[in-house]
């Protein structure tokens, strides 16, 4: 510990021990505890106590009957645990302090125990303390384990959860590790603490109250998830009959916790490979749980790397049951839609899905989400029933949209439950989009596009449903069959596109801004992928979509304006903004677009559209857009001038990205993908190098970069630092450049930069010559600045001394000028 901190510590301990003093806030106490943890991890806790007796006095003060703050008492309990984690310090404190703090004579019997903060501090203190055999004996002797059992039922969920985790920790500490070999199956041979905890778990598993069963299952789940020593196999063999016995109860108690436990055991390396009846228990559980409860278990089984094939097949059948029921309830004939019916018995259709709307909707949404998670995994079932699942997803969307015409009573009831259900619509559209990664029969794909168009057209589709319908449509267009060597849309997709564009036009005029925004995002995606394809271009230019998009640049909602900027930038890059008539003015529309975007960058009151403009301009420069290539220097100079005055740091940062693109194009040397990877300097003649840097000087790129170097927003300064380091690495020193360092112009620029760094950026740098720029670049400590920018903004104020000073200043022990508030 620093001498300065040692001098401040007695005063702080006196403040904490005085109930009349205002208590430090939880953040300060937490930081103080973290500091003590750091000290004890690096050295001896015993020496810390011996060198700072005020700490022992503070802990002893907690034993006196007084009106103590619950936060200070909880802090003291946790601090005691941190110190006693080392066995020699534990022995030093064991005499009276530890039994009175953690035994029945301490907070347990006082009024402070009513505070959840104190109970939580007691548990966390024991958790830190329990690190060695001496602590185990102490826990057994002071009755702490029984208190932990009772705290599992605490009214505070945080306390109850911490108590269960503490039991797991004590159990793991008391049992032998791998070197000790597997423990005996005989209960009398187990360590005392282990016997007590396992006996309590057995008693809880036999209980009739569900909360007790849940507590036991949760403790076991954490145990098998964190401990993989041989003794866990013995523990599972001993407890698995009691766990399996839960399946005989109707209904199965604590089903979710039971599923978590079985999956935790199945993922444990030693248990999944041993013959302990695990797979049989999993199969039995699948057959006993309801479909809602069994879904997560089935998904977890299918995610396992090594699992018997029969169990995988059973789990997949359970996962598919709800969709099979949908197909069976709505099938008009036993045709292809009945492919999944074999996994569902005749009595398991309406009964499973139709008890209530909430149960039906919840089950279907969970099933779709589980299948969506399973689809991209390498261990997904093979063969994958792509066509039946496509049919089920389409059928669900038709049921929700009201276009299904079921003939059975169950189907009509299902239609009534799901009609207009946004939750199922969203889940089904997500799943349908994921299914686009596979293939399907042409007639089914046609149904997919038909139901998507139905949702995009429907006035009843909510904004979130429309957004997901657009996303699913784009994914299915991407997956449409293509001619080898050609990336254009296939004829069926083009026919769909001609029907889709009028719908998109309508959505771009929607009174709901979320719908307009989703339509613009969809247009941008399509243009990016197919903007160069003849069929797409012809269909788009024949529509009103480009004109409507241009009008949305002036939308009252900033998010829509930003999306319109991005869409127009993409359309312009593909040459899709040119009017159908007016060949005498080629490019006139694009020039007006550039002016419109510059106007948005200069005047828009919201940051999102301005950021979008900067991203479009950067991409235009990178792609040598026709409107930019005409006069690149004028374009870059104008954009940097506007961006340098923007109050949004992201706009300024994007301006640096544009400057870097121009720098790379000017020097003809692309930057490494890693901003920290500096290319070694290559010697270059002064004349050609100065000539190459002239365009950068003319657009005032260096003034923009130097100003950003001292920006008050750290990301901007870091980006500028990276840019200047990249430029310096690309240039080589020479005699004449060395001599220019002493010129008056260099000195004036360096003086101006010093004033900028101090916060006075009113004076511009004026016209800069390449030699002056390079001389200033070499004089700047860019590496040091980069290191300073990499540090957190409060690295000085985070010091322990600053923390102690602030806590003392809060209660007036220090003068105001001694506080270092953060």
N, C-alpha and C positions, 0 to 999 in steps of 0.2 A: 504494500500500500504506500502511496506517495506520502511524504511527510506533510504536505499541505492538507491532504485529506485526513490524516491522523489527527491534525490539530483541530479540524472542524468537527470530527466525529463525536467527541464528548458532548458538545453543545447540542448536536442534533439528537443524540440519544436522550438527553434531558428534556428536549422539547417533545419527543415522542412519548416519553413516560409521564408527562404532565397532562392530566385530563383537562386542565383549564385552557391549554393552548389549542388554537385551531388546528385541526388535523390536516395533514398534507393530502392532496388528492390521490386517487388510486393510481394515476399514471406515474406520479413521482415515486410512490412506494414500489410500484412494479419495476421501475428503472433502478431504484436502489437495490432491490432484491437481485436483479440481473447483474448488477455490479458485484455484489457479494458472491454470486455464483461464479463469475469470472475469476475472482480472486482465489476461491477455494479450488477451482479446477486447475489453477496454475501453481498452487502451493499448499501449505499445511494450514488446515483450519485451526488446529491447536495453537500454532504460533500466532495466528491472527487474533485469537481470543486472548492469549497471554500478552500480546503487544497492545491490545486495546481492551482493557478490563471494562470499559464503559458498555461494551456489548453484553457481557455477562450481567452487569447491573441492570441493563434494560430488560433482559429476559427474566431475571429474578423479580423485577418490579411487576411483571405481568401476573405474578402469583398472589399479590396483595389484593385483598377485597376492596375494590374501588370501582368507580364508574368509568371504566376504560372504554375508549372508542373501539368498536367492533373491527374497524379496518386496521387499526394499529395492532390489536390482539391477533388478528388473522395474519398480519405481516410477521409478527414475532413467532408464531407457530411455524410458518413457512421458513423463516430464517433459521430457527432451531433445527429443522429437518435438513436444511442445506449444510449447516455446520456439522451435524452429527452423522452425515453420510460417510465421513472418514472415521474408522473404528477407534483410533486413539482419541479423537475429539469426543466420540460417543462415550467412551469410558470416563472422560473428564467431566462430562455433563450428567452422567447417569445418576449420581448420588441422590440429589433431591429434585433437580430441575426437570429432568425428563419425565419421571413418574407423575409429578404434579402438573406438568403441562399437558401430557397426553393420557394420564390416567383419570380415574373417577374423581380424584381430589381436585382436579383442575377445572378447566372451562366446562366440562361435561355436566358438572353439578351446579353451575351458576346460571345467572340470568343471561349472560352473553351467549349461551348455547342456543338461544332462540333465534339468533341471527344466522341466516344461511351463509353469510360471509365467514363467520367464525367456523361453522361446521366444514365449509369448503377448505378454509385454511388449515384446519386440523387434519383433514384427509391429505392435502397436498404436503403438509409437513411430514406425515408418516410415509408418504410415497417417496420423498427425498431421503428420509432416514433409513428406509429398509433397503440397505445395500450390502449387508454383511451378516454373518451368523449371529453376532451379538444382538443385532436388531431383532432377529427372529425370536430369540429367547425373551427379549423385552416385550414384544407384542403378545406372546403367549402369557407372560406373567401379569401384565397390567390389564388384561381383559379387553384390549383394543379390538381383537378380531370380532368379539360379540357386538361391540359398538358398530363396527363396519357392517355387520349383517343387518343391523337395524336401520342403518343409514341407506341401505338399498331401497328402502320404502319411503325415503324422505320426500316431503312435499315439493322440494326443489328438484327439478329434473337434473340440474347441473350437479348437485350434491349426490343424487342417487347414481348418476352415471359415473362420477368419480369414485364412488364407493365400489362399484363393480369392477372398475379398472384396477383399483388398489388390491382387491382380492386376487385378480389375475396375477398381478405383480408378486404378491406374497407367495402364491402357489408356485410360480416359476422359480422364485428364490429358494424356496424350501426343498424343491425336488432336485435330485442329482442331475448334472449335465451329462453330455454324451460319454465322458470318460468314466462316469460312475456306473454305467451299464443300466439296463432296464430295472426298475424297482419291482419288488415282489407284488403279486396280486393280493397277498394277504394284507388286510387293512392294518393289522397290528404292526407291520413292518414299515409303515409309512411314517415320515416325520410328523410331529404333533400338529404343527400348523396345517400341513397338507391334509391330515386326517380330519381335522376340524372343518376345513373348507369343503372338502369333498363330501363329508357327511352332511353338511348343510345343503350342498347342491342336491344330493340324493333325496333329502327330506323335502326340498322344494319341488323336485320333479314328481314326487308322490302326492303333493298337495292338491287340493281341489280348487283353490283360488288361482285364477289365471295370472294375476300379477306376480305371485311367487314363482310360478312356472316360467314366466317371461324373464324374471331376474336370473334364474338359473341358466336358462338357454343363452342369455346374453353374455354371461360370464364365460360359458363354455365356448361360445363363438369367438370371443376375443382371445381366449386361451389357445385354441387350435389355429387361430389366425396368426399369432405371434410366436408361439412356441412349437418347435419341430423336433424336440429331443425325443429319445426313445420312450420316455415315461408317458408321453401323450398317447402312444398306442395302447399302453396298459390302461390309461384313464378311459379311453373310448371303449375298450372291451368291457370295462367295468360298468360304464354308464349307458352303453347303447341299448341294453334291454329296457331300461327305464324310458329312454327317448322313444324307442319303438312302441312302448306301451301307450304313449300319448295318442297314437293313431287309432287306438281302440275306443277312444272317447268320441262322443257325438254331441256337439261339433268338436273338431280337433282344437284344443286350446292353444293360444299363442302361435297360430299357424305361421305368421310372418317371421317370428323369431325362430321357429323350428326350421323354416326354409333357410334362413341365414346360417344357422348352425350346420345343417347338412352340407351346404355348399362350402362352408369354411373347412369342414372335415375333408370333403372331396378334393379341395385344392391343396391340402397338406401333403407334402411329398411322401412322408413315411406311411400315412394312413391310406392314401389312394392306391398304393401299390401292395398293401398287405391284405391278407385274407381275413378281414374282420367283419364281414357281412355288410359292408357299406353299400355296395351296389344293390343288394337285396332290399335294404332299408329305403334307399332312394326310390326304387321301383314301387315298393309298397306305399310310400308317401305320395307318389304321383297319382296312384289309384284312389287314395283316400281323401285328398284335398279337393275342394271345389275348383272349377276352372279358373276363377279369379285368383285363388291362392296358389294354384299349381303353376300358373304362367311364369312367374319369376324363377321357380325351381327348374322348369323345363328349359328356359333360356340358359340358366347357369349350367345345366348338364350339357347342353349342346355346345357351350363354349369350352368345355374341358378338353384338354389335348388327348388324354387317354381315357377311354370310357368304353364299356362293352357295347357292341353294335345294337344288341336288343334293347338296351336301356336308351340309347340314342333314338331309336325308332319310336319307342314309347313316348319319350319326351317330345319328339316332333309331332307326334299324333295329338298329344295334349295341347301343344301350341296351336295347332291348326283347327282344333275342335270348333271354336266360335265361328270362324269363317266357313267351315264346312256346314255348320248349322244355318248360316245365312243362305248359302247356296241351296241347301235342301228345302228351306222354308220358301224360297222364291222360285225354285225350278218349276217350269211348266211342263217339262217332259224329261225323262231319264236320259238326256243326251249328254254332250260333253261337259255341261256344267255340273254334272253329278260325280265328277272324278274324285272329289274329296269325301264323298258320302260314305265310303267304306270305313272311315275311321270313326263314324258316329253311329251309335245304335238308334233304332227307331224311336226309343223313348227319350232320347237326348236332343231334341230340337227345341221346341218351344219352351220346355221347362227350364232349360239352361239359360236362354237369352232373354226371356220375357217376364221375369218376376216383377220388374219395375223399369221405368225409363232410366233412372240413375244407374242401376246395376247393368243394364244392357249397354248404355253408352260407355261406362267405365271399362267394362270387359272388352268391348270392341277396340277402344282407343289403346288399351294396354297391349292387346294382341297385335295390333298393327305396329305399335312402337317396338315390341319385341322382335317381330319379323324384320322390321327395318334395320334393327341393330345386327341381326343375324346374317342378313343378305351379303354384306361385303366380307365376312370372315372366311378365311381359308378352310376352316373346319365345319362350314355349313353343310347340312345334309345333301347328299348326292344320290340319285338325281333330284334336282330342285324342281318343284311343281310350278313352273313359271306360268303356264297357261291357266291352270285353275286359280292361282293367286291373282292374276290379272282379271279374270272373270269376277272374282270375289270383290276386288277393289272397285271395279266398274259398277257392280251391282249395289254396293254400299252407297256409292255416289248417286246412283239413280234413286235409291230409296230415300236418301236425304233430300234430293232435289225434287222429288215428286213425279219423276218420269217413269218409275217402275210400275208395272201392272201385275202384281202377284195374284194368283188365283186361289191359293190356299188360305185358310183362316189365319194360320200362323204367319204367312207372308204379309197379309193385310194388317195384322196386328203389329208386326215389325215395322212396316211402312209408317203406320201411325205414330209409333214411338220415335222414329228417326227423322221424320219429316222436318226439315229446316234446322237440324241439329248441327251447329257450327263446329262443335268439338270433333264429331266424327268426320265431318267434311274436311277439316284441316288435317286430321290424322290420315284419312284415306288419300288425300292429295299428296301428302308427303310420301306415303308408301308407294303410291302410283309413280311418282317421280323417281324413286329409288329403283323400281322395277324396270325402268327404261334401260338400265345397264344390261339387261338380258334381251332375249328375242321372244317373239310370240307369233302365233298364226296371224295371217293378214286380216282375217275377219275380226279378230280380237283387237288388233292394233287400230283398225278402223273404228271400233267401238270406243277405244281409248280417246282418240281424237274427237269423236262425236260428243262424248260426255264432257271433255275439257271445253269444247266450244259452247256446249250448253251452259256450263258454269260461267264462262266469260260473258255470255250474252244475258244471263238471268239478272233481272233487276233485284232479285232477292239475295244475291251473293253479297256477303259482307266484305268490307275492305281487306280483312286478313285472309278470307277465303279466296278473293280475287288475286291477291298477291301470290298465294300458294298455287293457284291455278295457272298463273303466268309462269311461275318457276317450273311447274311440272310440264307445261306445254313446251317450254324451251328445251328441257331435257329430252323430251320425246322427239322433238325436231332434230336435235343433235344425234339421236340414235337411229334416225330413219335410214333405210338402206341406201347405199351410195354405189354408183358405178365405179369400178376399179380405176384408180388414177384421177377421179373427179370428186371434188368436194361439194358440188352443187347439191341442192335439195332434190330428192327424187320426185317424179311426177305426182305421186299421191300427196306428198308434203306440200308441193306447190299449189295443188288444188285446195288443200286445207288453208294455206297461207292467203289465198284470194278470199276465202270466207272469213279469215281471221282479221285482216286489215280493216274492214269496215267496223268490226267490233272494237278494235284498238282505237280507231278514230272516235268512236262514241265514248270510250273510257277516258280519252284525253280531254274530253269536254265535261267530265263528271263534276258535279258540285262538291264532291268529297276529295280533299287534297291528297289523301293517302292513295286513292284510286288513280289519280293523275300521276302521282309519283311512281307507283308500281308499273303503270303503262310505259312511262319513259324509261325506267330501268330495263324493262323487257325489250323495248325498241333498241336500246343501246347494245344489249347482248346480241340481238339478232344481227344488227348492222356490223358489229365487230366480227362475227363469224361468217356472214354471207354477203357483206356489203360489196364484194367484188364479183359476185356471181350474177350472171345475166338474168336468170329467172327471178331472183329476189329483187334485183334493181328495177326490172320492168314493172313488177307488181307494186313495189313501194312508190315509184315515181308516178304511177297511175292513180295513186291514192292521195288523200289530203293530209296524210300523216306528217310529211316534212313541214308543211305550212303550219299545221297546228303546233308542232313542236317549237317552231320559231316563235310563235305567239306566246308560248308558255315561258319564254325568257322574261316576260313581264308579269308573271303570275304573282298574286299577292302573297303566296306562301313561299318562304325562303327555301325550304327543302325541295319544292317543285322547281323553283328557279335553278337550284344547283343541279338537279337531275336533267333539266332541259339544257343547261350549258354542256353537260357531259354528252348528252345525246346529240346535240348540234355539232359538237366538236367531232364526234365519231362520224356523223353524216357528212360533214364537210371533208373529212379525211378521205372518205370514199367517193367524193364527188357527187353526193346525192342531195346537195342543196341548190344545184343549178336549176333555175326555172325551166319549165317545159318549153316556153316561148322566149324569144329575145336572143337569138344567136349573135346579134350585133354587139351584145355586151357580155362576152364570155368572162366569167369570173366576177361579174358585178355583184352577184348575190354573196359570194364568198368575202369580197371586200367589205360589204356592208355588215357581214357577220363579224369580221374582225373588229370593226368599229363598235358594234354592239357589245362585244365581249370586253373591249377596253373600257367602254362606258360602265359596264357592270363592275369591273375591277376598280374603277375610280369612285363610283358613287353608291353602290349597293350598301345598305345599312347593316346587312347581316353577313356574317363570316362565311357561311356555307357556300353561297354562290361565288364569292371572291376566291375561295380555295379551289372550287371547281374550275374557274377560269384559269388559274395558275397551272393546274394539272393539265388542262387542255393545251395551253400555250407551250408547256414543256414537251408534251408529246408531239405537237406540231413541229417544234424545233428539232426534236430527235428524228422525226420522220421526214424532214425537209419538205414540209407542207408548201404547196405552191404559193400561198399568200405570204409565207414567211421567207421563202427562198428569194423572192423578188428583191427585198432589201432587208437582209438579216440583221445588219447592224442597227438600222433604225428601229426595227421591231424589238430587238433585245434592249436597246437603250430606253425605249419608251416603257416597256414592261418593268424593267428594274427601277426606273424612276418612280413609278406608281407604287410598286411593291415595297420600296424602302420606306414609304410614308404610311404604310398600312399598320393599324393598331393590332391586328391579329397575328400572333407569332407564327402560326402555321402558314399564312400567306408569305411572310418574310422567309421562312424556312424553304418553302417551295420556290421562292425567287432564287435562293442559293442553288437549288437543284437545277433550275433553268440556267443559271450562270455556269454551273459545272458542265452542263451539256455543251454550251457554247464554247467553253474553254477547251474541252476535249476535241470538238470539231475544229477549232482554230489551230490547236497544236497538232492535231492528227494523231493523238496518242490516247486511246481509251484507258479509263481508270480501271484499276483492279477492283474486283467485287468487294474485297475487304477494305474498308476505309483506313484501316490501320496498316495495311501492307503497302509501304512506300517503295516505289520503284527506285533503284539506285540511280543517282544522277549520272547523266551522260554528257560528256563534254560537247559543247556546241559553240560554234563561232559566234562572237558577240553580234555581228551585223545581222545575220539571218534570224537570231533569236529575238533581237530588238524589233526587227521587222514583223516577226510573227506575233509579238505582244502588242503591236500598235492597235489592232482592232479591239483588243480587250480594254486598252486605255480609252479609245474613242467612245465606247459604250459606257464608260465609267464603271466598269465591273469591279475594279479594285476599290474604289471609294465605297461601293455597296458592300463589298466583302469586309473591308476594314471597319466600317460602321457596325456591321453585324457581329464582328469579332467581340465587341464590347456590349452586345445586346443584353438587356436585363432578363430576357428569357433564355435559360441555359441551352435548350435544344438548338436555338438559332446560333448561339455563339459556338457550340460544338461543331455544327455543320460548317460554319465559316472557317473554323480552325482546320478542319479536315480538308477543305478546299484549298486553303493557302499552303498547307503542308504538301498536298498533292502537287501544287504548282512549283513549290520550291524544290521538290524532289525531281521535277522534270527539267530543271534548269541547272546549268553548270557554272561554276565560278570562273572568272577570268580577270586578268590584270586591270583592264579598264573599268570593270564593274567594281573592283575593290577600291579604285581611286575615287569613284563617284560617291562613296560613303561620306566623304568629308565635304561635299558640296553644300552650299547654303540651302538649296531646295530640299535635300535629304533631311537636313537638320530641322527645317520648318515643318516638314511632314511628320517627323518623329515627335516634335513638340505638340503638333495638333493631335496626334494619336494619344499622347499622354493626357491631354485635356479631355479627349473623348472617353478615355478609360476612367477619368475622374467624374464623368457624368455630364460634361459640357460639350455637346455635339453640335453646337450652333454654327461653328465655322466650317465651311466645306474645304475640301483638300484642293479643289481646283484641278486644272489639267495636269495629269501625271505623265512623265516620260517613262519608258520601260526600264531604263537604267536606274531611275530613282525608285521604282517599284521593287526591283530586285534587291537593291541595297537595303531598303526598308524591310523587306521580307527576311533578309539574312540577319538583320539586327534584332528582330523580334524573337522572344523566347516562346515560340509556338509550342514546343514540347512541354515546357513548364505550364503554359496556359491550358494545354490539353489535359495535363494531370490534375490541375486545380479544378477544371470543369467536371472532371470525372468524380470528384469527391462530392458527398452530399452537402447540401446547403447549410446544414447545422453541425458540420463535423467538429467545429470548435466548441459549440455550445453543448455538445453531447458528452463532454468530458465529465468524469466523476466529480471533480472539484467544482465545476459549474453547477452540477446538480445539487450538491450539498449547500453551496452558497444560496441558490435559489430557494431551497426549502427553509433555510434559516432566515432569509430575507422576508419570506412570507409572514413570519411571526415577529418580525422586527428585531431579531437578534443581531443582524448585520445592518449597516447603513445602506441607504438606497444605492449609493455609488458602488457598492461591493457586489450587488446582485448582477447576474448574467442571465437575464430572462430569455427564454427561447419559446 
